[in-house]
Amino acid sequence: MFGVSINDHQPDSATELVRSGLVETVQLIYNVFDQSPEDELLPLCKAGGVGVIVRVALDEGGLTGRITPETTFPDGDFRNRYFRGDRKAEVRRRVDALRADLGLAEDEVASTALRFVLSNPAVTCVIPGMRSVRNVERNTAVSDAGPLDPDTLAALRPHRWVRNFYQD
């Protein structure tokens, strides 16, 4: 038995792999915007006792509430490609809509996004990116708040955003 990282947007091969019984854990992308693992993979993992390690829970920083059209990244930072063109503006528009729907302050977006992921009973753990001590402290405190309530989870469902910034 072993663990495997699921390639982005490969749901059929991922579900086949989990069904095979050959893996004990999977690592996958899951967040407020990319809710696609909920369709089949997460329920399958839960039913099969397969551990789920979530990566990109903050959408490469998009779900921190701090990405704006004016945001710049250092030379060589992959986010220059991920957030190229009008993507920063679109992310900001979607985060602003999320904030308005839930009545969130900007500094509550990241913790809400992490709690969204941790609220799914199939999720074993999350690997949030952390670029500062402040990020580490805030992210580690999130699990103490517990899962989001059903109304908040329901309010986040419409914020699903089907797109793949990795392949474009």
Disulfide bonds with the S-S distance in Angstrom:
none
